[in-house]
């Protein structure tokens, strides 16, 4: 932990900063998985809305 002391004797503690890195563009198979997950999520939400309309 990084600590400094100012002229009044007050301690200031600073958290360690994480290493920054650049994100990489997803591969083709990762993009395909995202599309499949989106389709499944869309069907799930649609089913929930239809069930809510049917019950009410």
Backbone atoms as SQL, in Angstrom:
CREATE TABLE atoms (id INTEGER PRIMARY KEY, chain TEXT, resi INTEGER, resn TEXT, atom TEXT, x REAL, y REAL, z REAL);
INSERT INTO atoms VALUES
  (1, 'A', 1, 'UNK', 'N', 0.852, -1.167, 0.000),
  (2, 'A', 1, 'UNK', 'CA', 0.000, 0.000, 0.000),
  (3, 'A', 1, 'UNK', 'C', 0.894, 1.225, 0.000),
  (4, 'A', 2, 'UNK', 'N', 0.513, 2.215, -0.776),
  (5, 'A', 2, 'UNK', 'CA', 1.284, 3.449, -0.903),
  (6, 'A', 2, 'UNK', 'C', 0.795, 4.439, 0.145),
  (7, 'A', 3, 'UNK', 'N', 1.697, 4.906, 1.020),
  (8, 'A', 3, 'UNK', 'CA', 1.339, 5.820, 2.104),
  (9, 'A', 3, 'UNK', 'C', 2.189, 7.077, 2.029),
  (10, 'A', 4, 'UNK', 'N', 1.531, 8.224, 2.196),
  (11, 'A', 4, 'UNK', 'CA', 2.257, 9.493, 2.267),
  (12, 'A', 4, 'UNK', 'C', 1.898, 10.202, 3.563),
  (13, 'A', 5, 'UNK', 'N', 2.775, 11.062, 3.991),
  (14, 'A', 5, 'UNK', 'CA', 2.537, 11.873, 5.190),
  (15, 'A', 5, 'UNK', 'C', 2.672, 13.332, 4.775),
  (16, 'A', 6, 'UNK', 'N', 1.629, 14.139, 5.041),
  (17, 'A', 6, 'UNK', 'CA', 1.717, 15.556, 4.681),
  (18, 'A', 6, 'UNK', 'C', 2.412, 16.334, 5.796),
  (19, 'A', 7, 'UNK', 'N', 2.509, 17.655, 5.649),
  (20, 'A', 7, 'UNK', 'CA', 3.256, 18.474, 6.605),
  (21, 'A', 7, 'UNK', 'C', 2.616, 18.530, 7.988),
  (22, 'A', 8, 'UNK', 'N', 1.316, 18.193, 8.102),
  (23, 'A', 8, 'UNK', 'CA', 0.647, 18.173, 9.405),
  (24, 'A', 8, 'UNK', 'C', 0.756, 16.815, 10.092),
  (25, 'A', 9, 'UNK', 'N', 1.373, 15.852, 9.431),
  (26, 'A', 9, 'UNK', 'CA', 1.522, 14.524, 10.006),
  (27, 'A', 9, 'UNK', 'C', 0.353, 13.596, 9.730),
  (28, 'A', 10, 'UNK', 'N', -0.543, 13.997, 8.824),
  (29, 'A', 10, 'UNK', 'CA', -1.701, 13.168, 8.498),
  (30, 'A', 10, 'UNK', 'C', -1.292, 12.129, 7.457),
  (31, 'A', 11, 'UNK', 'N', -1.679, 10.880, 7.721),
  (32, 'A', 11, 'UNK', 'CA', -1.368, 9.803, 6.786),
  (33, 'A', 11, 'UNK', 'C', -2.438, 9.727, 5.696),
  (34, 'A', 12, 'UNK', 'N', -2.003, 9.539, 4.456),
  (35, 'A', 12, 'UNK', 'CA', -2.899, 9.296, 3.338),
  (36, 'A', 12, 'UNK', 'C', -2.540, 7.947, 2.739),
  (37, 'A', 13, 'UNK', 'N', -3.471, 7.022, 2.796),
  (38, 'A', 13, 'UNK', 'CA', -3.248, 5.693, 2.233),
  (39, 'A', 13, 'UNK', 'C', -3.915, 5.604, 0.870),
  (40, 'A', 14, 'UNK', 'N', -3.189, 5.122, -0.110),
  (41, 'A', 14, 'UNK', 'CA', -3.701, 4.966, -1.468),
  (42, 'A', 14, 'UNK', 'C', -3.706, 3.487, -1.830),
  (43, 'A', 15, 'UNK', 'N', -4.789, 3.052, -2.434),
  (44, 'A', 15, 'UNK', 'CA', -4.877, 1.660, -2.865),
  (45, 'A', 15, 'UNK', 'C', -3.962, 1.436, -4.055),
  (46, 'A', 16, 'UNK', 'N', -3.504, 0.203, -4.218),
  (47, 'A', 16, 'UNK', 'CA', -2.686, -0.115, -5.381),
  (48, 'A', 16, 'UNK', 'C', -3.579, -0.124, -6.613),
  (49, 'A', 17, 'UNK', 'N', -3.082, 0.423, -7.693),
  (50, 'A', 17, 'UNK', 'CA', -3.873, 0.495, -8.917),
  (51, 'A', 17, 'UNK', 'C', -3.638, -0.749, -9.753),
  (52, 'A', 18, 'UNK', 'N', -4.724, -1.325, -10.305),
  (53, 'A', 18, 'UNK', 'CA', -4.557, -2.534, -11.120),
  (54, 'A', 18, 'UNK', 'C', -3.871, -2.208, -12.444),
  (55, 'A', 19, 'UNK', 'N', -3.261, -3.207, -13.018),
  (56, 'A', 19, 'UNK', 'CA', -2.601, -3.033, -14.305),
  (57, 'A', 19, 'UNK', 'C', -3.663, -2.864, -15.390),
  (58, 'A', 20, 'UNK', 'N', -3.488, -1.885, -16.249),
  (59, 'A', 20, 'UNK', 'CA', -4.449, -1.597, -17.307),
  (60, 'A', 20, 'UNK', 'C', -4.038, -2.360, -18.561),
  (61, 'A', 21, 'UNK', 'N', -5.033, -2.943, -19.243),
  (62, 'A', 21, 'UNK', 'CA', -4.756, -3.645, -20.492),
  (63, 'A', 21, 'UNK', 'C', -5.875, -3.342, -21.480),
  (64, 'A', 22, 'UNK', 'N', -5.571, -3.448, -22.743),
  (65, 'A', 22, 'UNK', 'CA', -6.551, -3.194, -23.803),
  (66, 'A', 22, 'UNK', 'C', -7.333, -4.467, -24.095),
  (67, 'A', 23, 'UNK', 'N', -8.625, -4.306, -24.330),
  (68, 'A', 23, 'UNK', 'CA', -9.462, -5.448, -24.670),
  (69, 'A', 23, 'UNK', 'C', -9.181, -5.883, -26.106),
  (70, 'A', 24, 'UNK', 'N', -9.345, -7.167, -26.348),
  (71, 'A', 24, 'UNK', 'CA', -9.152, -7.701, -27.689),
  (72, 'A', 24, 'UNK', 'C', -10.503, -7.986, -28.320),
  (73, 'A', 25, 'UNK', 'N', -10.589, -7.834, -29.628),
  (74, 'A', 25, 'UNK', 'CA', -11.823, -8.110, -30.352),
  (75, 'A', 25, 'UNK', 'C', -12.124, -9.596, -30.250),
  (76, 'A', 26, 'UNK', 'N', -13.394, -9.970, -29.987),
  (77, 'A', 26, 'UNK', 'CA', -13.708, -11.392, -29.816),
  (78, 'A', 26, 'UNK', 'C', -13.525, -12.184, -31.115),
  (79, 'A', 27, 'UNK', 'N', -13.137, -13.425, -30.951),
  (80, 'A', 27, 'UNK', 'CA', -12.933, -14.310, -32.094),
  (81, 'A', 27, 'UNK', 'C', -14.290, -14.687, -32.698),
  (82, 'A', 28, 'UNK', 'N', -14.253, -15.310, -33.858),
  (83, 'A', 28, 'UNK', 'CA', -15.481, -15.694, -34.564),
  (84, 'A', 28, 'UNK', 'C', -16.326, -16.636, -33.718),
  (85, 'A', 29, 'UNK', 'N', -15.705, -17.630, -33.074),
  (86, 'A', 29, 'UNK', 'CA', -16.478, -18.588, -32.283),
  (87, 'A', 29, 'UNK', 'C', -17.079, -17.914, -31.045),
  (88, 'A', 30, 'UNK', 'N', -16.376, -16.895, -30.493),
  (89, 'A', 30, 'UNK', 'CA', -16.937, -16.152, -29.359),
  (90, 'A', 30, 'UNK', 'C', -18.132, -15.309, -29.802),
  (91, 'A', 31, 'UNK', 'N', -18.034, -14.705, -30.991),
  (92, 'A', 31, 'UNK', 'CA', -19.149, -13.939, -31.522),
  (93, 'A', 31, 'UNK', 'C', -20.360, -14.835, -31.746),
  (94, 'A', 32, 'UNK', 'N', -20.128, -16.031, -32.249),
  (95, 'A', 32, 'UNK', 'CA', -21.216, -16.988, -32.485),
  (96, 'A', 32, 'UNK', 'C', -21.873, -17.366, -31.156),
  (97, 'A', 33, 'UNK', 'N', -21.070, -17.558, -30.110),
  (98, 'A', 33, 'UNK', 'CA', -21.629, -17.869, -28.793),
  (99, 'A', 33, 'UNK', 'C', -22.465, -16.717, -28.257),
  (100, 'A', 34, 'UNK', 'N', -22.020, -15.477, -28.496),
  (101, 'A', 34, 'UNK', 'CA', -22.794, -14.313, -28.050),
  (102, 'A', 34, 'UNK', 'C', -24.136, -14.248, -28.766),
  (103, 'A', 35, 'UNK', 'N', -24.165, -14.579, -30.045),
  (104, 'A', 35, 'UNK', 'CA', -25.419, -14.576, -30.802),
  (105, 'A', 35, 'UNK', 'C', -26.353, -15.644, -30.262),
  (106, 'A', 36, 'UNK', 'N', -25.834, -16.813, -29.975),
  (107, 'A', 36, 'UNK', 'CA', -26.659, -17.900, -29.434),
  (108, 'A', 36, 'UNK', 'C', -27.200, -17.511, -28.061),
  (109, 'A', 37, 'UNK', 'N', -26.366, -16.943, -27.210),
  (110, 'A', 37, 'UNK', 'CA', -26.822, -16.513, -25.884),
  (111, 'A', 37, 'UNK', 'C', -27.884, -15.438, -25.996),
  (112, 'A', 38, 'UNK', 'N', -27.735, -14.517, -26.937),
  (113, 'A', 38, 'UNK', 'CA', -28.733, -13.479, -27.144),
  (114, 'A', 38, 'UNK', 'C', -30.051, -14.040, -27.617),
  (115, 'A', 39, 'UNK', 'N', -30.006, -15.033, -28.505),
  (116, 'A', 39, 'UNK', 'CA', -31.228, -15.658, -28.999),
  (117, 'A', 39, 'UNK', 'C', -31.951, -16.398, -27.878),
  (118, 'A', 40, 'UNK', 'N', -31.200, -17.115, -27.055),
  (119, 'A', 40, 'UNK', 'CA', -31.809, -17.834, -25.931),
  (120, 'A', 40, 'UNK', 'C', -32.401, -16.852, -24.935),
  (121, 'A', 41, 'UNK', 'N', -31.710, -15.759, -24.651),
  (122, 'A', 41, 'UNK', 'CA', -32.230, -14.756, -23.723),
  (123, 'A', 41, 'UNK', 'C', -33.498, -14.108, -24.277),
  (124, 'A', 42, 'UNK', 'N', -33.523, -13.843, -25.580),
  (125, 'A', 42, 'UNK', 'CA', -34.708, -13.256, -26.202),
  (126, 'A', 42, 'UNK', 'C', -35.899, -14.203, -26.108),
  (127, 'A', 43, 'UNK', 'N', -35.673, -15.484, -26.374),
  (128, 'A', 43, 'UNK', 'CA', -36.766, -16.465, -26.262),
  (129, 'A', 43, 'UNK', 'C', -37.256, -16.576, -24.820),
  (130, 'A', 44, 'UNK', 'N', -36.348, -16.527, -23.864),
  (131, 'A', 44, 'UNK', 'CA', -36.713, -16.625, -22.453),
  (132, 'A', 44, 'UNK', 'C', -37.569, -15.441, -22.028),
  (133, 'A', 45, 'UNK', 'N', -37.155, -14.230, -22.390),
  (134, 'A', 45, 'UNK', 'CA', -37.918, -13.037, -22.030),
  (135, 'A', 45, 'UNK', 'C', -39.275, -13.036, -22.727),
  (136, 'A', 46, 'UNK', 'N', -39.318, -13.455, -23.984),
  (137, 'A', 46, 'UNK', 'CA', -40.589, -13.547, -24.705),
  (138, 'A', 46, 'UNK', 'C', -41.523, -14.536, -24.029),
  (139, 'A', 47, 'UNK', 'N', -40.993, -15.669, -23.612),
  (140, 'A', 47, 'UNK', 'CA', -41.817, -16.669, -22.913),
  (141, 'A', 47, 'UNK', 'C', -42.338, -16.102, -21.596),
  (142, 'A', 48, 'UNK', 'N', -41.511, -15.372, -20.866),
  (143, 'A', 48, 'UNK', 'CA', -41.967, -14.781, -19.612),
  (144, 'A', 48, 'UNK', 'C', -43.095, -13.775, -19.844),
  (145, 'A', 49, 'UNK', 'N', -42.977, -12.955, -20.883),
  (146, 'A', 49, 'UNK', 'CA', -44.008, -11.977, -21.171),
  (147, 'A', 49, 'UNK', 'C', -45.304, -12.670, -21.589),
  (148, 'A', 50, 'UNK', 'N', -45.207, -13.704, -22.404),
  (149, 'A', 50, 'UNK', 'CA', -46.403, -14.442, -22.828),
  (150, 'A', 50, 'UNK', 'C', -47.081, -15.131, -21.656),
  (151, 'A', 51, 'UNK', 'N', -46.307, -15.699, -20.744),
  (152, 'A', 51, 'UNK', 'CA', -46.880, -16.326, -19.562),
  (153, 'A', 51, 'UNK', 'C', -47.555, -15.279, -18.670),
  (154, 'A', 52, 'UNK', 'N', -46.951, -14.118, -18.562),
  (155, 'A', 52, 'UNK', 'CA', -47.545, -13.046, -17.743),
  (156, 'A', 52, 'UNK', 'C', -48.868, -12.601, -18.343),
  (157, 'A', 53, 'UNK', 'N', -48.949, -12.480, -19.668),
  (158, 'A', 53, 'UNK', 'CA', -50.211, -12.109, -20.313),
  (159, 'A', 53, 'UNK', 'C', -51.246, -13.213, -20.165),
  (160, 'A', 54, 'UNK', 'N', -50.825, -14.471, -20.239),
  (161, 'A', 54, 'UNK', 'CA', -51.758, -15.587, -20.119),
  (162, 'A', 54, 'UNK', 'C', -52.326, -15.689, -18.717),
  (163, 'A', 55, 'UNK', 'N', -51.526, -15.407, -17.720),
  (164, 'A', 55, 'UNK', 'CA', -51.970, -15.519, -16.327),
  (165, 'A', 55, 'UNK', 'C', -52.899, -14.356, -15.960),
  (166, 'A', 56, 'UNK', 'N', -52.640, -13.197, -16.485),
  (167, 'A', 56, 'UNK', 'CA', -53.444, -12.027, -16.077),
  (168, 'A', 56, 'UNK', 'C', -54.756, -11.929, -16.826);
